[in-house]
């Protein structure tokens, strides 16, 4: 038994991820006498075709994530095209009564909606600004009061808000970015509009396709024509509020690594203390000398980029 394993490089882990995805897709194409998981498959009820689409969608996401290391935008589009055809096929976990965001909000009660998030929406006359939040008092960026019930909170983290493993609108934004980087701007514009339409109709938001089309025509299209990459990424950022925040974080780090600072974060503390990676877990640090050495004093989370963002770990 190995009690103190060495740390694998992130590069090797992504090689393993793609290997597992490819193997999984190959296995799904094989003949089997097994009748399937059926009701024990909480996502697709044993529908193999939808699992294949999910696998290809993940390949689109991870291929884009590695674009600072290896730009393969044509592959992003191909994988996305082999994935979900509508929001009805996206991979999400449905809750009957208490989604994690809702439960955390109720248990802790110390959230505050960001002023800069509100400003981005208001600047675009985005109708989601009237949907996302419970009120109109927003936490100032970097200097909020540490008190409960002072600021507006999320209004979309309701009991039944789903957890998105991979959404249809994410795939459309991936395609939009890939097309922009390939200078295929009409295709990019079409994918961007499709992504916005799908994001507006997330079940806990309640806006319509007509709302999205009007917003696109009046606010988004001219911004896209002026700066295509910036508008694609800002629209993706807005669409990911709140349940898809981890992917918004991944996008932001990737864009900064590529020199594309198109999403502005207003917290002044970010200049010195923006976390560029997650911390190693406390149990690993205390029980494994290799992890403890890598952890050091913990300040590495502000300085040691992950491998796909240009780091060496």
ZICORJO-V182213 format. One record per pair of residues at least 24 apart in sequence whose ideal C-beta (glycine too) atoms are under 10 Angstrom apart, sorted by the first residue. I is the first residue (numbers start at 0). J is the second residue. Records with the same first field share a line. If there is no record, write none. Layout:
# ZICORJO-V182213
I = J / J
This chain:
# ZICORJO-V182213
1 = 287
2 = 286 / 287
3 = 283 / 286 / 287 / 288 / 289 / 290 / 291
4 = 283 / 287 / 289 / 290
5 = 287 / 289 / 290 / 293
6 = 279 / 283 / 287 / 289 / 290 / 292 / 293 / 312
7 = 312
8 = 306 / 310 / 311 / 312
9 = 276 / 305 / 306 / 307 / 308 / 310 / 311 / 312
10 = 65 / 68 / 306 / 307 / 311 / 312
11 = 306
12 = 306
13 = 61 / 64 / 65 / 68 / 306 / 307
16 = 57 / 58 / 61
17 = 57 / 58 / 61 / 62 / 65
19 = 54 / 57
20 = 53 / 54 / 55 / 57 / 58 / 61 / 78
21 = 54 / 58
22 = 54
23 = 50 / 51 / 53 / 54 / 57
24 = 50 / 51 / 53 / 54 / 55 / 57 / 58 / 81
25 = 54
26 = 50
27 = 51 / 54
41 = 92 / 93
42 = 89 / 90 / 91 / 92 / 93 / 164
43 = 88 / 90
46 = 88
48 = 88
49 = 82 / 83 / 87 / 88 / 89 / 90
50 = 90
51 = 81 / 82
52 = 81 / 82 / 83 / 84 / 88 / 89 / 90 / 165 / 167 / 170
53 = 82 / 83 / 88 / 89 / 90 / 164 / 165
54 = 78 / 81 / 82 / 90 / 165
55 = 79 / 80 / 81 / 82 / 83 / 170
56 = 81 / 82 / 83 / 88 / 89 / 90 / 164 / 165 / 166 / 167 / 169 / 170 / 173
57 = 82 / 90 / 164 / 165
58 = 82
59 = 165 / 169 / 170 / 173 / 174 / 177
60 = 165 / 169 / 170 / 173 / 246 / 249
61 = 307
62 = 173 / 177
63 = 169 / 172 / 173 / 174 / 176 / 177 / 180 / 249 / 250 / 253
64 = 173 / 246 / 249 / 250 / 252 / 253 / 305 / 307 / 308
65 = 253 / 306 / 307
66 = 176 / 177 / 180 / 253 / 254 / 256 / 257 / 307
67 = 252 / 253 / 254 / 255 / 256 / 257 / 258 / 259 / 304 / 306 / 307 / 308 / 309
68 = 253 / 256 / 306 / 307 / 308 / 309
69 = 307
70 = 177 / 180 / 181 / 257
71 = 177
72 = 173 / 174 / 176 / 177 / 178 / 179 / 180 / 181 / 183
73 = 177 / 181
74 = 177
75 = 170 / 173 / 174 / 176 / 177 / 178 / 180 / 181
76 = 170 / 173 / 174 / 175 / 176 / 177 / 178 / 181 / 183 / 186 / 190
77 = 174 / 177
78 = 170 / 173 / 174 / 177
79 = 167 / 169 / 170 / 171 / 172 / 173 / 174 / 175 / 177 / 190
80 = 170 / 174
82 = 165 / 167 / 169 / 170 / 173 / 174
83 = 165 / 166 / 167 / 168 / 169 / 170 / 171 / 197
84 = 167 / 170
85 = 167 / 193 / 197
86 = 166 / 167 / 168 / 171 / 196 / 197 / 198 / 200 / 201 / 202
87 = 167
88 = 165 / 167
89 = 161 / 163 / 164 / 165 / 166 / 167 / 168 / 169 / 170 / 197
90 = 161 / 162 / 163 / 164 / 165 / 166 / 167
91 = 160 / 161 / 162 / 163 / 164 / 165 / 166 / 167 / 201 / 202 / 242
92 = 161 / 162 / 163 / 164
93 = 159 / 160 / 161 / 162 / 202
94 = 157 / 158 / 159 / 160 / 161 / 162
95 = 158 / 159
96 = 158 / 159
97 = 157 / 158 / 159 / 160
98 = 156 / 157 / 158 / 159 / 160 / 161 / 162 / 203 / 242
99 = 156 / 160 / 162 / 242
100 = 153 / 155 / 156 / 157 / 158 / 160 / 162 / 203 / 241 / 242 / 244
101 = 153 / 155 / 156 / 157 / 158 / 159 / 160 / 203
102 = 156 / 158
103 = 156
104 = 152 / 153 / 156 / 157 / 241
105 = 156 / 158
107 = 147
108 = 147 / 148 / 152
109 = 145 / 146 / 147 / 148 / 149 / 150 / 152
110 = 138 / 147 / 150 / 151 / 152 / 153 / 156 / 241
111 = 136 / 137 / 138 / 139 / 143 / 144 / 145 / 146 / 147 / 148 / 149 / 150 / 151 / 152 / 153
112 = 136 / 137 / 138 / 150 / 151 / 152 / 153 / 154 / 240 / 241
113 = 137 / 138 / 139 / 140 / 143 / 150 / 151 / 240 / 264 / 265 / 266
114 = 138 / 139 / 140 / 141 / 142 / 143 / 150 / 151 / 265 / 266
115 = 139 / 140 / 141 / 263 / 264 / 265 / 266
116 = 140 / 236 / 237 / 240 / 241 / 264 / 265
117 = 151
118 = 263 / 265
119 = 233 / 234 / 236 / 237 / 240 / 262 / 263 / 265
120 = 237 / 240
122 = 218 / 222 / 233
123 = 214 / 217 / 218 / 219 / 222 / 230 / 233 / 234 / 237
124 = 214 / 217 / 218
125 = 195 / 199 / 214 / 218 / 219 / 234 / 237
126 = 199 / 204 / 206 / 207 / 210 / 211 / 213 / 214 / 218
127 = 155 / 198 / 199 / 201 / 204 / 206 / 210 / 211 / 214 / 237 / 238 / 240
128 = 237
129 = 154 / 206
130 = 154 / 155 / 199 / 201 / 203 / 204 / 205 / 206 / 210
131 = 155 / 156 / 204 / 237 / 240 / 241
132 = 240
139 = 265 / 266
140 = 264 / 265 / 266 / 267 / 268 / 269
141 = 265 / 266 / 267 / 268 / 269 / 270
142 = 266 / 267 / 268
143 = 266
153 = 203 / 240 / 241 / 242
154 = 203 / 204 / 241
155 = 201 / 202 / 203 / 204 / 205 / 240 / 241 / 242
156 = 203 / 240 / 241 / 242
157 = 202 / 203
158 = 203
159 = 202 / 203
160 = 201 / 202 / 203 / 204 / 241 / 242
161 = 201 / 202 / 203 / 242
162 = 242 / 243
163 = 201 / 239 / 242 / 243 / 245 / 246
164 = 243
165 = 243 / 246
166 = 194 / 197 / 198 / 201 / 238 / 239 / 242 / 243 / 246
167 = 193 / 194 / 197 / 198 / 200
168 = 193 / 194 / 195 / 196 / 197 / 198 / 199 / 200 / 201 / 234 / 235 / 238 / 239 / 243
169 = 194 / 197 / 198 / 235 / 238 / 239 / 243 / 246 / 250
170 = 194 / 197
171 = 195 / 196 / 197 / 198 / 231 / 235 / 238
172 = 197 / 198 / 231 / 232 / 234 / 235 / 236 / 238 / 239 / 246 / 250
173 = 231 / 235 / 250
174 = 231
175 = 223 / 227 / 228 / 230 / 231 / 232 / 234 / 235
176 = 227 / 228 / 231 / 232 / 235 / 250 / 254 / 259
177 = 231
178 = 227 / 231
179 = 223 / 226 / 227 / 228 / 229 / 230 / 231 / 232
180 = 227 / 228 / 231 / 257 / 259
182 = 227
184 = 223 / 224 / 227
187 = 223 / 227 / 228 / 230 / 231
188 = 215 / 219 / 220 / 223 / 224 / 227 / 230 / 231
190 = 231
191 = 215 / 219 / 220 / 223 / 227 / 230 / 231 / 234 / 235
192 = 216 / 219 / 220 / 223 / 234
194 = 231 / 234 / 235 / 238
195 = 219 / 234 / 235 / 237 / 238
197 = 238
198 = 234 / 235 / 237 / 238 / 239 / 240 / 243
199 = 238
201 = 238 / 240 / 242 / 243
203 = 241 / 242
204 = 238 / 240
226 = 261
228 = 254 / 257 / 259 / 261
229 = 254 / 259 / 260 / 261 / 262 / 263
230 = 261
231 = 261
232 = 259 / 261 / 262
233 = 261 / 262 / 263
235 = 262
236 = 261 / 262 / 264
237 = 262
245 = 277
248 = 274 / 277
249 = 305 / 307 / 308
251 = 275
252 = 276 / 304 / 305 / 307 / 308 / 309
253 = 305 / 307 / 308 / 309
254 = 308
255 = 304 / 308 / 309
256 = 304 / 305 / 307 / 308 / 309 / 310
257 = 308 / 309
269 = 301
271 = 301
272 = 298 / 300 / 301
273 = 300 / 301
274 = 300 / 301
275 = 299 / 300 / 301 / 302 / 303 / 304 / 305 / 308 / 309 / 310
276 = 300 / 301 / 302 / 303 / 304 / 305 / 306 / 308 / 310 / 312
277 = 305
